[in-house]
Amino acid sequence: MPNASEAPPTSSLRTDTAAPACHDVLIVGGGLVGASLAIALDLVGGDAGLDVGLIEAAPPGSLPAVFDERNLSFAEATVNALAALGVMQKLHAPTGAIRRIHISRRGDFGRAVLEARDHGRDAFGQVVIARDFGDALEARLAELPRVTRYRPVRFVGLEPGEAGAFRAVRVADGGGERVLHARLLVAADGTRSQVREALGIASDSHDYGQTLFVTRLRSERAPDGTAYERLGEEGPTALLPRGDRHFGLVHGVAGADADAVAALDESAFLERVQQAFGWRVGRFLSCGRPSTYPAIRTVARHLTAPRAVLVGNAAQTVHPIGAQGFNLGLRDALTLAELIGSARAADPGADCGDAGLLAAHVRRREADREQTLAFSDGLARLTANDAALLRPLRSAGLFALDRLPSLQAAIVGGALGYRGQVPALCRAGSGA
């Protein structure tokens, strides 16, 4: 194991003399998962602290594009962890508690309703506006002087050669290119991860043939804590209870129809969504301008390379049905931070990029990752298939889910964010 004081190799490219010679951990991507990881690493670093670098494409005073008006569904485990990290306390907009989940499918008989109180909870989780979450992360990061932020800076590539004691990372800003060094490189740069590509890690993708329209929506009846998942052959139509008397809408359409739907005016768009969803919350009155996202599943074949690890959407991007994506990615980040913290507690000079530590991370993430991927993909494929033979099976499944506590318990555990070996921060204060 290399000594923490060992100097990194020199580089012929420009270096930033104000930056440390080498970071313990260098995170590429300042979005939801990357920023959360930086905060978690600062927490677990101990008195000596970890030397953490965060590469962000957005300049100071600006948020990454991912922090828009979309609605994020935080599972209980996620809420616990973000509260322990001091992020939930920084939110300004009211959150919306998810106290029940109502599941149905257009054209099928039956429905299932899961009540949080039946499982000893006040709520399954909270609905948070992405922009408000971005502001909260920014406010928390501003309190952490030990995190070195490079912004606006973009990842260019890796210096050639095998990783030894360090990873040499090429980045660029308005002044040109330079090289940063890190004992551990973390790819948190999203679905089309350039870091993943530079590491030579292949991925598998599946296009569900759906485009998701996301916005806020106001209806005759204000949210009452119910999250609705209305399934259909073109994708889900979900309403999430926000804290501002609006619903967060996710409306799936066939990819071939996306341009035509995007061209609809507000009245025609509301009419379309009303037909897909029904009248459970009364007439839809207004909505914001929707953003669109293709529903594509992308899964990396490996999570690690020498002195490098993938987290969040760089590791796996799932169909948004069931709201699993960020919750899963945060557990990636928290598991990594927990392992690094444990290693540093045992040995303050422990190498964050040690191969044994990365292997332990892969083992710890295996069950949660596989189960969540299987659940999300299976649900997306099953509910979108309009074959007549599947309709009675789906109806029977909804009937059983509504009435069998044992079946509900299996679903609820995932909805709360407790799959596999859960990071300790996810259980903080929950009694779970």
C-alpha positions as CSV (number, residue, x, y, z in Angstrom):
1,M,0.0,0.0,0.0
2,P,1.6,3.3,-1.0
3,N,2.3,5.9,1.7
4,A,-0.1,8.9,1.7
5,S,2.9,11.2,1.5
6,E,4.2,9.7,-1.7
7,A,4.4,12.3,-4.5
8,P,2.5,11.8,-7.7
9,P,4.3,11.5,-11.0
10,T,5.1,14.8,-12.7
11,S,3.2,15.9,-15.8
12,S,4.2,18.0,-18.8
13,L,0.7,19.6,-18.8
14,R,-0.2,22.7,-16.9
15,T,-0.9,22.2,-13.2
16,D,-2.9,24.2,-10.8
17,T,-0.5,25.3,-8.1
18,A,-3.3,26.2,-5.7
19,A,-4.6,22.6,-5.8
20,P,-3.2,19.8,-3.7
21,A,-0.6,17.6,-5.3
22,C,-2.9,14.6,-5.1
23,H,-6.4,13.9,-3.9
24,D,-7.4,10.9,-1.9
25,V,-10.7,10.8,-3.9
26,L,-11.5,12.7,-7.1
27,I,-15.1,12.8,-8.1
28,V,-16.1,13.6,-11.7
29,G,-19.7,14.9,-11.7
30,G,-21.3,17.4,-9.3
31,G,-24.9,16.2,-9.8
32,L,-27.2,14.5,-7.3
33,V,-24.9,11.5,-6.5
34,G,-21.5,13.2,-7.0
35,A,-22.3,16.1,-4.7
36,S,-23.9,13.8,-2.1
37,L,-20.7,11.6,-2.1
38,A,-18.5,14.6,-1.5
39,I,-20.5,15.5,1.5
40,A,-20.5,12.0,2.8
41,L,-16.7,11.6,2.4
42,D,-16.2,14.8,4.4
43,L,-18.4,13.4,7.2
44,V,-16.5,10.0,7.4
45,G,-13.1,11.5,6.9
46,G,-12.4,11.9,10.6
47,D,-10.3,14.5,12.3
48,A,-7.5,14.3,9.8
49,G,-10.0,14.5,6.9
50,L,-10.0,13.1,3.5
51,D,-8.6,15.2,0.6
52,V,-11.6,15.2,-1.8
53,G,-11.8,16.9,-5.2
54,L,-15.0,17.5,-7.1
55,I,-15.0,18.2,-10.8
56,E,-18.1,20.1,-11.9
57,A,-19.2,21.3,-15.3
58,A,-21.4,24.1,-14.0
59,P,-19.7,27.4,-13.0
60,P,-20.1,28.9,-9.4
61,G,-23.6,30.3,-8.9
62,S,-25.1,27.9,-11.4
63,L,-26.6,24.5,-10.9
64,P,-26.2,21.4,-13.2
65,A,-29.0,20.9,-15.6
66,V,-30.2,17.9,-13.7
67,F,-31.4,20.2,-10.9
68,D,-34.5,21.4,-12.8
69,E,-38.3,21.3,-12.0
70,R,-38.5,17.6,-12.0
71,N,-39.8,15.8,-8.8
72,L,-37.6,13.4,-6.9
73,S,-39.1,10.7,-4.8
74,F,-36.8,10.1,-1.8
75,A,-37.3,6.7,-0.1
76,E,-37.2,6.7,3.7
77,A,-33.6,5.4,3.7
78,T,-32.6,8.3,1.4
79,V,-34.3,10.8,3.7
80,N,-32.5,9.4,6.7
81,A,-29.1,9.6,5.1
82,L,-29.6,13.1,3.7
83,A,-30.7,14.3,7.1
84,A,-27.6,12.7,8.7
85,L,-25.5,14.5,6.0
86,G,-27.1,17.9,6.9
87,V,-28.8,18.3,3.5
88,M,-32.5,17.9,4.2
89,Q,-32.2,20.7,6.7
90,K,-31.1,23.0,3.9
91,L,-34.3,22.6,1.8
92,H,-36.4,25.7,1.4
93,A,-39.5,24.4,-0.4
94,P,-41.9,22.1,1.5
95,T,-41.6,18.4,0.9
96,G,-44.5,16.2,0.2
97,A,-44.9,13.1,2.4
98,I,-45.8,9.8,0.5
99,R,-48.2,8.1,3.0
100,R,-49.7,5.7,0.6
101,I,-49.0,4.2,-2.9
102,H,-51.9,3.5,-5.3
103,I,-51.0,1.2,-8.2
104,S,-53.3,0.4,-11.1
105,R,-53.1,-0.4,-14.8
106,R,-55.2,1.0,-17.5
107,G,-57.3,-1.8,-19.1
108,D,-56.7,-4.2,-16.3
109,F,-59.0,-5.1,-13.4
110,G,-58.1,-4.3,-9.8
111,R,-55.7,-2.0,-8.0
112,A,-53.3,-2.2,-5.0
113,V,-53.0,0.4,-2.2
114,L,-50.0,0.3,0.2
115,E,-50.4,2.3,3.4
116,A,-47.4,3.4,5.3
117,R,-49.2,3.2,8.6
118,D,-49.8,-0.5,8.0
119,H,-46.0,-1.0,8.1
120,G,-45.3,1.1,11.1
121,R,-44.3,4.3,9.2
122,D,-45.8,7.7,8.9
123,A,-44.6,7.9,5.3
124,F,-42.7,5.8,2.7
125,G,-40.6,8.8,1.8
126,Q,-40.7,12.4,0.6
127,V,-41.2,14.2,-2.7
128,V,-38.5,16.9,-3.2
129,I,-38.2,19.4,-6.1
130,A,-34.9,18.8,-7.9
131,R,-33.9,22.5,-8.0
132,D,-34.5,22.9,-4.3
133,F,-32.4,19.8,-3.7
134,G,-29.6,21.2,-5.8
135,D,-29.7,24.5,-3.8
136,A,-29.5,22.4,-0.5
137,L,-26.5,20.4,-1.8
138,E,-24.8,23.6,-2.8
139,A,-25.4,25.2,0.6
140,R,-24.0,22.1,2.4
141,L,-21.0,21.9,0.1
142,A,-20.2,25.6,0.8
143,E,-19.7,24.6,4.5
144,L,-17.0,22.1,3.7
145,P,-13.7,23.8,3.1
146,R,-11.8,20.5,2.8
147,V,-13.6,19.7,-0.5
148,T,-11.7,21.2,-3.4
149,R,-14.2,22.2,-6.2
150,Y,-13.0,22.5,-9.8
151,R,-15.6,24.5,-11.7
152,P,-16.3,25.0,-14.5
153,V,-14.1,22.1,-15.5
154,R,-14.6,19.2,-17.8
155,F,-13.1,15.7,-17.8
156,V,-10.9,15.2,-20.9
157,G,-9.5,11.7,-20.3
158,L,-6.9,9.6,-18.5
159,E,-3.2,9.7,-18.9
160,P,-2.0,6.6,-20.7
161,G,-0.5,3.7,-18.8
162,E,-1.6,1.4,-16.0
163,A,-2.7,3.0,-12.7
164,G,0.0,2.6,-10.1
165,A,-0.3,4.5,-6.9
166,F,-2.4,7.2,-8.6
167,R,-4.8,7.9,-11.4
168,A,-3.7,10.8,-13.6
169,V,-6.8,12.6,-14.8
170,R,-6.8,15.1,-17.7
171,V,-9.2,18.0,-17.2
172,A,-9.8,21.3,-19.0
173,D,-11.1,24.8,-18.2
174,G,-10.9,28.2,-19.9
175,G,-7.2,28.3,-19.3
176,G,-6.4,25.0,-21.1
177,E,-5.7,21.5,-20.0
178,R,-4.1,20.2,-16.8
179,V,-3.6,16.9,-14.9
180,L,-5.0,16.1,-11.5
181,H,-4.0,13.0,-9.5
182,A,-6.1,10.8,-7.3
183,R,-5.7,7.6,-5.3
184,L,-9.3,6.9,-6.2
185,L,-11.2,8.2,-9.2
186,V,-15.0,8.2,-8.9
187,A,-17.2,8.4,-12.0
188,A,-20.4,10.2,-11.1
189,D,-20.9,11.8,-14.5
190,G,-24.2,10.2,-15.5
191,T,-25.6,7.8,-18.0
192,R,-23.3,8.7,-20.9
193,S,-20.3,8.6,-18.6
194,Q,-17.1,9.8,-20.3
195,V,-15.1,8.4,-17.4
196,R,-16.6,5.0,-17.8
197,E,-15.7,5.1,-21.5
198,A,-12.1,6.2,-20.7
199,L,-11.8,3.3,-18.3
200,G,-12.8,0.9,-21.0
201,I,-15.8,-0.4,-19.0
202,A,-18.5,-1.6,-21.4
203,S,-22.2,-1.1,-20.8
204,D,-25.5,-2.7,-22.0
205,S,-28.4,-0.6,-22.9
206,H,-32.1,-1.2,-23.6
207,D,-34.4,1.4,-25.1
208,Y,-38.0,0.9,-23.8
209,G,-39.3,2.9,-26.7
210,Q,-40.9,5.5,-24.3
211,T,-40.4,9.2,-23.7
212,L,-41.3,10.6,-20.3
213,F,-42.9,14.0,-19.9
214,V,-42.1,15.5,-16.5
215,T,-43.7,18.6,-14.9
216,R,-45.9,19.9,-12.1
217,L,-49.6,19.6,-12.3
218,R,-52.5,21.2,-10.4
219,S,-55.9,19.4,-10.1
220,E,-59.2,20.0,-8.4
221,R,-58.2,18.0,-5.4
222,A,-55.0,18.9,-3.6
223,P,-52.5,16.1,-2.8
224,D,-53.4,14.0,0.3
225,G,-50.2,12.0,0.6
226,T,-51.1,9.5,-2.1
227,A,-48.6,8.7,-4.8
228,Y,-50.3,7.3,-7.9
229,E,-48.7,4.9,-10.3
230,R,-51.1,4.4,-13.3
231,L,-49.5,1.9,-15.7
232,G,-50.1,1.5,-19.4
233,E,-48.7,0.1,-22.6
234,E,-47.0,3.4,-23.4
235,G,-45.4,3.7,-20.0
236,P,-46.5,5.0,-16.5
237,T,-48.5,8.0,-15.7
238,A,-47.4,8.9,-12.1
239,L,-48.6,11.6,-9.8
240,L,-46.4,12.4,-6.8
241,P,-47.7,14.5,-3.9
242,R,-45.6,17.7,-3.7
243,G,-45.6,20.0,-0.7
244,D,-46.9,23.0,-2.6
245,R,-50.4,21.7,-3.4
246,H,-49.3,20.5,-6.8
247,F,-48.6,17.0,-8.1
248,G,-45.4,16.0,-9.7
249,L,-46.3,14.4,-13.0
250,V,-44.5,11.7,-15.0
251,H,-46.3,10.8,-18.2
252,G,-44.9,8.1,-20.5
253,V,-45.7,8.1,-24.2
254,A,-44.6,5.9,-27.1
255,G,-41.3,7.3,-28.4
256,A,-42.7,7.6,-31.9
257,D,-45.4,10.0,-30.6
258,A,-43.1,12.1,-28.5
259,D,-42.8,15.0,-30.9
260,A,-46.5,15.2,-31.5
261,V,-47.2,15.2,-27.7
262,A,-44.5,17.9,-27.2
263,A,-46.2,20.1,-29.7
264,L,-49.5,20.0,-27.8
265,D,-50.7,23.2,-26.0
266,E,-51.4,23.0,-22.3
267,S,-55.1,22.2,-22.7
268,A,-54.5,19.4,-25.1
269,F,-51.7,18.0,-23.0
270,L,-53.8,18.0,-19.9
271,E,-56.6,16.2,-21.8
272,R,-54.2,13.5,-22.9
273,V,-52.9,13.0,-19.4
274,Q,-56.4,13.0,-18.0
275,Q,-57.4,10.2,-20.4
276,A,-54.4,8.1,-19.4
277,F,-54.8,8.7,-15.6
278,G,-58.5,9.0,-14.9
279,W,-60.4,11.1,-12.4
280,R,-59.0,10.0,-9.0
281,V,-57.9,13.5,-8.1
282,G,-60.6,15.3,-10.2
283,R,-60.1,17.5,-13.2
284,F,-56.6,18.6,-14.2
285,L,-56.5,22.4,-14.2
286,S,-53.0,23.5,-15.2
287,C,-49.4,22.3,-15.6
288,G,-45.9,23.7,-16.2
289,R,-44.0,23.3,-19.4
290,P,-42.9,19.6,-19.5
291,S,-39.4,18.4,-19.8
292,T,-38.8,15.2,-21.8
293,Y,-36.5,12.2,-21.1
294,P,-36.1,9.0,-23.1
295,A,-36.6,5.8,-21.0
296,I,-33.3,3.9,-21.6
297,R,-31.8,1.4,-19.3
298,T,-28.0,1.4,-19.2
299,V,-26.0,-1.0,-17.0
300,A,-22.2,-1.0,-16.7
301,R,-20.7,-4.5,-16.9
302,H,-18.3,-3.8,-14.2
303,L,-18.3,-1.3,-11.3
304,T,-14.6,-0.8,-10.8
305,A,-11.3,-0.6,-12.6
306,P,-7.8,-0.1,-11.0
307,R,-8.2,2.9,-8.7
308,A,-11.6,3.8,-10.1
309,V,-15.3,3.1,-9.3
310,L,-18.6,3.9,-10.9
311,V,-21.6,5.3,-8.9
312,G,-25.1,6.5,-9.7
313,N,-26.2,6.6,-13.3
314,A,-22.7,6.0,-14.5
315,A,-23.0,2.5,-12.9
316,Q,-26.7,2.0,-13.8
317,T,-29.5,4.0,-15.2
318,V,-32.9,2.4,-14.6
319,H,-36.4,3.0,-15.9
320,P,-38.0,5.6,-13.6
321,I,-41.0,3.4,-12.9
322,G,-41.0,2.8,-9.1
323,A,-38.7,5.8,-8.5
324,Q,-35.6,3.7,-7.9
325,G,-32.9,5.6,-9.7
326,F,-31.5,8.3,-7.4
327,N,-32.2,6.2,-4.3
328,L,-30.1,3.4,-5.7
329,G,-27.3,5.7,-6.8
330,L,-27.2,7.4,-3.4
331,R,-26.7,4.0,-1.7
332,D,-23.8,3.4,-4.1
333,A,-22.2,6.6,-2.8
334,L,-22.9,5.9,0.8
335,T,-21.6,2.4,0.7
336,L,-18.3,3.7,-0.8
337,A,-18.0,6.4,1.8
338,E,-18.7,4.0,4.6
339,L,-16.0,1.6,3.4
340,I,-13.5,4.4,3.1
341,G,-14.4,5.8,6.5
342,S,-14.0,2.4,8.1
343,A,-10.6,1.9,6.4
344,R,-9.4,5.3,7.6
345,A,-10.7,4.7,11.1
346,A,-8.5,1.6,11.3
347,D,-5.5,3.2,9.6
348,P,-5.4,7.0,9.0
349,G,-3.1,6.4,6.1
350,A,-5.3,3.9,4.4
351,D,-5.3,4.0,0.6
352,C,-8.8,4.9,-0.7
353,G,-8.0,3.3,-4.0
354,D,-6.9,-0.1,-2.6
355,A,-8.1,-3.0,-4.7
356,G,-9.4,-4.9,-1.6
357,L,-11.6,-1.9,-0.7
358,L,-13.0,-1.7,-4.2
359,A,-13.7,-5.4,-4.2
360,A,-15.6,-5.0,-0.9
361,H,-17.6,-2.2,-2.5
362,V,-18.7,-4.5,-5.4
363,R,-19.7,-7.2,-3.0
364,R,-21.6,-4.9,-0.8
365,R,-23.5,-3.4,-3.8
366,E,-24.3,-6.7,-5.5
367,A,-27.6,-7.7,-3.8
368,D,-29.2,-4.2,-3.8
369,R,-28.1,-3.5,-7.3
370,E,-29.3,-6.8,-8.8
371,Q,-32.6,-6.8,-7.0
372,T,-33.4,-3.2,-7.9
373,L,-32.4,-3.6,-11.5
374,A,-34.5,-6.7,-11.8
375,F,-37.5,-5.1,-10.1
376,S,-37.4,-1.9,-12.2
377,D,-36.8,-3.7,-15.5
378,G,-39.4,-6.4,-14.9
379,L,-42.1,-4.0,-13.8
380,A,-41.4,-1.8,-16.9
381,R,-41.6,-4.7,-19.3
382,L,-44.5,-6.5,-17.7
383,T,-46.8,-3.5,-17.3
384,A,-46.1,-2.2,-20.8
385,N,-46.9,-5.5,-22.5
386,D,-50.5,-5.3,-23.7
387,A,-50.8,-9.0,-24.6
388,A,-54.3,-10.2,-23.7
389,L,-53.0,-13.3,-21.9
390,L,-51.1,-11.1,-19.4
391,R,-54.1,-9.0,-18.4
392,P,-55.7,-11.6,-16.0
393,L,-52.3,-12.4,-14.5
394,R,-51.6,-8.7,-13.8
395,S,-55.0,-8.2,-12.4
396,A,-54.5,-11.2,-10.1
397,G,-51.1,-9.8,-9.1
398,L,-52.6,-6.5,-8.1
399,F,-55.4,-8.3,-6.2
400,A,-52.8,-10.3,-4.3
401,L,-50.6,-7.3,-3.6
402,D,-53.6,-5.4,-2.2
403,R,-54.5,-8.2,0.2
404,L,-51.4,-10.3,1.1
405,P,-49.2,-8.7,3.9
406,S,-46.3,-11.0,3.1
407,L,-46.2,-9.9,-0.6
408,Q,-46.6,-6.2,0.5
409,A,-43.7,-6.5,2.9
410,A,-41.4,-7.5,0.1
411,I,-42.4,-4.6,-2.1
412,V,-42.5,-2.1,0.8
413,G,-38.9,-2.9,1.8
414,G,-37.7,-1.8,-1.6
415,A,-40.0,1.2,-1.6
416,L,-38.4,2.3,1.7
417,G,-34.9,1.8,0.3
418,Y,-33.9,-1.2,2.3
419,R,-32.4,-3.8,0.0
420,G,-29.2,-5.8,0.5
421,Q,-26.6,-4.5,2.9
422,V,-27.9,-1.0,3.6
423,P,-25.4,1.8,4.5
424,A,-25.6,2.8,8.2
425,L,-26.6,6.4,7.4
426,C,-29.7,5.1,5.7
427,R,-30.9,3.7,9.0
428,A,-30.0,6.7,11.1
429,G,-32.8,7.5,13.4
430,S,-35.3,5.2,11.7
431,G,-35.1,2.1,14.0
432,A,-35.0,0.0,10.8
